[in-house]
């Protein structure tokens, strides 16, 4: 992919004060979903924010500071947490402190699979892997990512549609009609405007803010994985690892889809450079680190990809500023409570725009790569990816569950759709006329090897 000529904004052209505001915008974009995972599982919000920031910085370091991705809490492992450490109490609102460290150990083991796949890609070459992910596969997957997330945005908007519409309208007006800085911080302005309207309507509860301390440590040792080794339950450890580790098979496919989405948004091929193996290592190590210290698994965040698409500011420094801000907030329970008091409808309104932007990026991915839907092969692959991803996600169970021996496995709609699309692309016959329809850059492994051999021969002769 060539550099995107529209991406004219970076640290040099904007200056660091404006970059800081953009970083805050990315933090607001990820905050709602990131703190929702610990709220559901009983993990610490402060610890989650700390390791979302640390994980993002680690990811950037391992990807040569090139990929503008933010790593936040992964929803894919919620089933694993529920199986090992279900919430207690009549209303299911009391964290299972005794079992959460065991669940986190299982998630850390799942993160190790990212490193295994990264090693395989490094050993055999990413072209051998990425030939299974042409635009006819990645495009519909990206579309499905946005569409499946949209349900959570609508549910949040339903808390108060007036507040949600204020956020949506401000984002639209600022992005379309705004000039200068206003045009590139529409999310930040939408959050503030919607927050103020909710405050005027008496919808914001500051009780938790008043009760929270100004400063506090974000890590509690007894809630980390290390605490279980004082008196370990071997059976529970094995059960946790066997139960949760297979989930990584689905999240790794989603990771490839997310990196493809970021690449399409910025028009830079991050799968090629710095390389898919590096992004997998970054995601995997960030998940391992977070889990060991009692935070949820990390994953590249679609909300922040939506912000990239909306603002056209692709400088990774903005994401790193957001990461540092999240880490600072993690040491202030009061400020974290203030952000957490943000109305649900505000988060919903902003998220609705961002999730829609992700799907739009998927559409662009298909169009720009000239996927030819006059061929039945391509129609079938796209239809099943979209149908399975969205249909299963919105079904009563929300997942496909099955057992292998004593191990229960649950695959999200997106994971099923992606896996089916990858398999169909690999096995369905492709005629010469279909090559362009699959990818404008499609080449076989044999062709790549021949080209590399010719280049080496030419270099040697030269």
C-alpha positions in Angstrom: 0.0 0.0 0.0 1.2 3.5 -0.7 1.3 6.3 1.7 -2.1 8.1 2.2 -1.9 11.6 0.8 -4.9 12.6 2.8 -3.0 12.0 6.1 -1.5 15.5 6.3 -1.7 15.8 10.1 1.2 14.7 12.3 3.2 16.0 15.3 5.1 18.5 13.1 2.1 20.1 11.5 -0.2 20.1 14.6 2.2 20.7 17.5 2.2 18.8 20.8 -0.6 20.8 22.6 -3.1 19.8 19.8 -1.6 16.3 19.8 -2.4 16.0 23.5 -6.0 16.9 22.9 -6.1 14.3 20.2 -4.7 11.8 22.6 -7.4 12.6 25.1 -9.9 12.0 22.3 -8.5 8.5 21.8 -8.7 7.8 25.5 -12.3 8.8 25.6 -13.1 6.6 22.6 -11.6 3.5 24.3 -12.7 4.2 27.9 -16.3 3.0 27.8 -15.6 -0.4 26.4 -12.3 -0.8 28.3 -13.8 -0.3 31.7 -16.9 -2.3 30.8 -14.9 -5.6 30.8 -13.6 -5.3 34.4 -17.1 -4.2 35.4 -18.6 -7.4 34.0 -15.8 -9.7 35.3 -15.0 -8.1 38.6 -11.5 -7.2 37.7 -10.0 -3.8 38.8 -10.8 -0.8 36.6 -7.6 1.0 37.7 -5.4 -2.1 36.9 -7.2 -2.4 33.5 -6.4 1.2 32.6 -2.8 0.9 33.7 -2.1 -2.2 31.5 -4.1 -0.9 28.6 -1.6 2.0 28.6 1.4 -0.2 29.2 0.3 -2.8 26.7 -0.2 -0.2 24.1 3.3 1.2 24.6 4.8 -2.3 24.5 2.9 -3.0 21.3 4.3 0.2 19.7 7.8 -0.6 20.8 7.6 -4.1 19.3 6.1 -2.8 16.0 8.8 -0.2 15.5 6.6 2.7 16.6 4.7 2.5 13.2 1.2 1.0 13.9 -1.4 3.5 15.3 -3.2 0.9 17.4 -4.6 1.2 20.9 -4.9 -2.0 23.0 -7.9 -2.1 25.3 -9.9 -4.8 27.1 -10.9 -7.8 25.0 -14.5 -8.9 25.1 -13.7 -12.3 23.5 -12.6 -13.8 26.9 -15.7 -12.9 28.8 -17.0 -16.5 28.5 -13.7 -17.8 29.9 -13.9 -15.5 32.9 -17.5 -16.5 33.5 -16.7 -20.2 33.3 -13.8 -20.0 35.8 -14.7 -17.0 38.0 -18.4 -16.3 37.8 -19.7 -13.3 39.6 -21.2 -14.0 43.1 -24.2 -12.8 45.0 -27.9 -12.9 44.3 -27.6 -10.2 41.7 -24.3 -11.4 40.3 -22.5 -8.2 41.3 -19.9 -9.5 43.7 -16.4 -10.2 42.2 -15.1 -13.8 42.6 -11.8 -12.7 44.0 -10.6 -16.2 44.9 -11.0 -17.5 41.3 -10.2 -14.5 39.2 -6.4 -15.0 39.4 -6.9 -18.5 38.0 -8.9 -17.2 35.1 -6.2 -14.6 34.5 -3.6 -17.4 34.3 -5.7 -19.1 31.6 -5.8 -15.9 29.7 -2.0 -15.5 30.0 -1.6 -19.0 28.6 -3.9 -18.0 25.7 -1.6 -15.0 25.0 1.3 -17.5 24.5 -0.4 -18.9 21.4 0.0 -15.5 19.8 3.8 -16.0 20.1 3.6 -19.4 18.6 1.7 -18.1 15.5 4.2 -15.2 15.3 7.1 -17.7 15.3 5.4 -19.8 12.5 4.9 -16.7 10.4 8.5 -15.6 10.9 9.8 -19.1 10.0 7.7 -19.8 7.0 7.0 -16.2 5.7 4.0 -14.1 6.1 3.1 -14.5 2.4 2.3 -18.1 3.1 -0.1 -17.0 5.8 -1.5 -13.9 4.2 -2.5 -15.7 0.9 -5.3 -17.0 3.1 -6.4 -13.4 3.8 -7.1 -11.6 0.5 -9.5 -8.7 0.4 -12.5 -11.0 -0.4 -11.9 -12.4 3.2 -10.6 -9.3 5.1 -13.1 -6.9 3.6 -16.2 -8.6 4.8 -14.5 -9.4 8.2 -13.8 -5.7 8.7 -17.4 -4.9 7.7 -18.7 -7.5 10.2 -16.5 -6.1 13.0 -18.3 -2.8 12.8 -21.7 -4.3 12.4 -21.5 -6.7 15.2 -20.2 -4.0 17.6 -23.1 -1.7 16.5 -25.6 -3.5 18.7 -23.7 -2.5 21.9 -23.8 1.1 20.7 -27.6 1.0 20.1 -28.1 -0.5 23.5 -26.2 2.3 25.1 -28.0 4.9 23.1 -31.3 3.6 24.3 -30.4 4.8 27.8 -31.3 8.3 26.6 -31.6 9.0 22.9 -31.5 12.8 23.4 -28.1 12.6 25.0 -26.9 10.1 22.3 -28.2 12.3 19.4 -26.3 15.3 20.8 -23.1 13.3 20.7 -23.8 12.1 17.2 -24.8 15.5 15.8 -21.8 17.3 17.3 -19.4 14.7 15.8 -21.0 15.0 12.4 -21.2 18.8 12.4 -17.6 19.2 13.6 -16.2 16.7 11.2 -18.1 18.0 8.1 -18.3 21.7 8.7 -15.5 22.3 11.2 -12.2 23.8 10.3 -8.7 23.4 11.7 -8.6 21.7 15.2 -12.4 21.5 15.4 -12.4 19.2 12.4 -10.0 16.7 13.9 -11.3 16.4 17.5 -15.0 15.8 16.8 -15.2 12.8 19.2 -13.7 14.9 22.1 -16.2 17.7 21.4 -19.1 15.3 21.0 -18.3 13.7 24.4 -18.1 17.1 26.2 -21.3 18.5 24.6 -23.3 15.3 25.3 -21.9 15.1 28.9 -23.0 18.7 29.6 -26.5 18.0 28.2 -26.7 14.9 30.4 -25.5 16.9 33.4 -28.2 19.6 32.8 -30.8 16.8 32.6 -29.7 15.4 36.0 -28.5 12.2 34.5 -25.0 12.2 35.9 -24.3 10.7 39.4 -21.2 12.0 41.1 -21.5 9.9 44.2 -18.6 7.5 43.2 -16.5 10.6 42.3 -17.0 12.1 45.8 -16.1 8.8 47.5 -13.0 8.0 45.5 -9.5 8.9 46.7 -7.4 11.3 44.7 -4.4 9.0 44.5 -4.2 5.2 44.8 -2.1 2.3 43.6 -3.7 0.5 40.6 -2.3 -3.0 41.5 -3.4 -5.2 44.4 -0.9 -8.1 44.8 -3.6 -10.5 46.1 -5.5 -10.1 42.8 -2.5 -11.0 40.6 -1.7 -14.4 39.2 1.4 -14.6 41.4 -0.8 -14.7 44.5 -2.1 -18.2 43.7 1.3 -19.8 43.9 1.3 -19.4 47.7 -1.2 -22.3 47.9 -1.9 -23.3 44.3 -4.9 -25.5 43.3 -3.3 -27.6 40.4 -6.7 -28.9 39.2 -8.1 -25.4 38.9 -5.0 -24.2 37.1 -5.2 -27.0 34.5 -9.0 -26.5 34.1 -8.5 -22.7 33.5 -5.8 -23.2 30.9 -7.7 -25.9 29.0 -10.9 -23.9 29.1 -9.6 -20.4 28.2 -6.6 -21.1 25.9 -8.6 -22.2 22.8 -10.3 -18.8 22.8 -7.0 -17.4 21.4 -7.7 -19.3 18.1 -10.6 -16.9 17.5 -8.9 -13.8 18.8 -5.9 -14.2 16.6 -8.1 -14.3 13.5 -9.8 -11.1 14.9 -6.3 -9.6 15.4 -5.5 -10.1 11.7 -8.9 -8.5 10.8 -8.1 -5.5 13.1 -4.7 -5.0 11.6 -6.2 -5.2 8.1 -8.7 -2.6 9.2 -6.0 -0.2 10.5 -4.0 -0.8 7.3 -7.0 0.0 5.1 -7.8 3.1 7.2 -4.3 4.5 7.0 -3.5 3.1 3.5 -0.3 1.6 4.9 0.4 -2.2 4.8 1.3 -2.9 8.4 1.0 -6.6 7.7 4.0 -6.3 5.5 5.9 -3.7 7.5 6.6 -3.9 10.4 5.1 -7.3 9.9 2.2 -9.4 11.2 4.6 -11.4 13.4 5.5 -8.2 15.2 1.9 -7.1 15.8 1.0 -10.6 17.0 4.0 -10.6 19.4 2.9 -7.1 20.7 -0.7 -8.2 21.2 0.3 -11.5 22.8 2.9 -10.0 25.2 0.5 -7.2 26.2 -2.2 -9.8 27.0 0.3 -11.9 29.0 1.6 -8.9 31.0 -1.9 -7.6 31.7 -3.3 -11.0 32.8 -0.4 -11.7 35.1 -1.1 -8.6 37.1 -4.9 -9.0 37.2 -6.1 -7.0 34.2 -8.2 -8.3 31.2 -6.7 -9.6 28.0 -5.7 -6.8 25.6 -6.7 -6.4 21.9 -6.4 -3.8 19.2 -9.4 -1.5 19.6 -11.9 -0.9 16.8 -13.1 2.3 18.5 -9.7 3.9 18.0 -9.5 2.7 14.4 -12.8 4.6 13.9 -11.2 7.7 15.3 -8.3 7.3 12.9 -10.7 7.1 10.0 -12.7 10.1 11.1 -9.9 12.5 11.9 -7.3 11.4 9.3 -4.6 11.8 11.9 -2.5 8.6 11.7 0.5 9.6 13.7 1.2 6.8 16.2 2.4 9.5 18.7 -1.3 10.4 19.3 -2.0 6.8 20.4 1.0 6.8 22.7 -0.2 10.0 24.3 -3.6 8.3 24.9 -1.8 5.4 26.5 0.2 7.6 28.9 -3.1 9.4 29.8 -4.7 6.1 30.6 -1.8 5.2 32.8 -1.9 8.5 34.7 -5.7 8.1 35.2 -5.1 4.6 36.6 -3.3 6.2 39.6 -6.2 8.5 40.4 -9.4 6.7 41.5 -11.2 10.0 41.6 -10.4 10.9 38.0 -11.2 7.4 36.9 -14.6 7.6 38.6 -15.2 11.0 36.9 -14.6 9.4 33.5 -16.6 6.3 34.5 -19.5 8.6 35.4 -19.8 9.5 31.7 -23.4 8.8 30.7 -24.0 5.5 28.9 -25.9 7.3 26.1 -22.9 9.5 25.5 -20.7 6.5 25.0 -23.4 4.9 22.8 -23.7 8.0 20.5 -20.0 8.3 19.9 -19.5 4.5 19.5 -22.3 4.3 16.9 -20.4 6.7 14.6 -17.1 4.9 15.2 -18.4 1.4 14.6 -20.1 2.6 11.4 -16.7 4.0 10.3 -15.1 0.6 10.8 -17.7 -1.1 8.5 -17.2 1.7 6.0 -13.4 1.0 5.9 -14.3 -2.6 5.1 -16.4 -1.5 2.2 -13.6 0.7 1.0 -11.2 -2.3 1.3 -13.4 -4.3 -1.0 -13.9 -1.5 -3.5 -10.3 -0.4 -3.8 -9.1 -3.9 -4.3 -11.6 -4.4 -7.1 -13.2 -7.5 -5.7 -15.3 -8.9 -8.5 -18.8 -10.0 -7.2 -19.8 -11.2 -10.7 -18.1 -14.5 -9.7 -20.1 -16.9 -7.5 -17.0 -17.9 -5.6 -16.5 -14.4 -4.2 -20.2 -13.9 -3.5 -20.4 -17.1 -1.5 -17.3 -16.3 0.6 -18.6 -12.7 1.4 -22.1 -13.9 2.1 -21.1 -16.6 4.6 -18.7 -14.3 6.4 -21.3 -11.6 6.9 -24.2 -14.0 7.5 -22.4 -16.1 10.1 -20.7 -13.2 11.8 -23.8 -11.0 12.2 -26.4 -13.8 12.5 -24.6 -15.7 15.3 -23.7 -12.5 17.2 -27.4 -11.4 17.2 -28.8 -14.9 18.0 -30.1 -15.9 21.4 -26.8 -17.6 22.5 -24.6 -15.1 20.7 -22.0 -17.8 20.0 -21.5 -21.3 18.8 -20.8 -23.6 21.7 -19.5 -27.2 21.6 -17.4 -29.6 23.6 -14.3 -31.5 22.8 -14.0 -34.1 25.5 -14.3 -32.3 28.8 -13.4 -28.9 27.3 -16.2 -26.5 26.4 -15.4 -24.1 23.6 -17.5 -21.1 22.6 -16.8 -19.2 19.3 -18.2 -15.8 18.6 -20.0 -15.0 15.4 -17.1 -13.1 14.1 -14.7 -16.0 14.8 -17.0 -18.5 13.1 -17.5 -16.2 10.1 -13.8 -15.5 9.8 -12.8 -19.1 10.0 -15.4 -20.2 7.4 -14.3 -17.4 5.1 -10.6 -18.4 5.4 -11.4 -22.1 4.8 -13.7 -21.4 1.8 -11.1 -19.1 0.2 -8.5 -21.9 0.6 -10.6 -24.7 -0.8 -12.9 -23.2 -3.4 -11.4 -23.4 -6.9 -10.2 -20.1 -8.3 -10.1 -19.6 -12.0 -7.6 -17.3 -13.7 -10.4 -14.7 -14.2 -11.1 -14.8 -10.4 -7.6 -13.7 -9.4 -8.3 -10.1 -9.7 -11.6 -10.6 -7.9 -9.8 -12.1 -4.9 -7.1 -9.5 -4.6 -5.4 -7.1 -7.0 -2.1 -8.2 -5.4 -2.9 -11.9 -5.4 0.0 -14.2 -6.1 0.6 -17.8 -5.3 3.4 -18.9 -3.0 5.1 -20.6 -5.9 5.1 -17.4 -7.9 6.5 -15.5 -4.9 9.3 -18.0 -4.5 10.1 -17.8 -8.2 10.2 -14.0 -8.1 12.5 -14.1 -5.0 14.8 -16.6 -6.8 15.0 -14.4 -9.9 15.8 -11.3 -7.7 18.6 -13.1 -5.9 20.0 -14.4 -9.2 19.9 -10.9 -10.7 21.5 -9.4 -7.6 24.3 -12.0 -7.7 25.0 -11.5 -11.3 24.9 -7.7 -10.8 
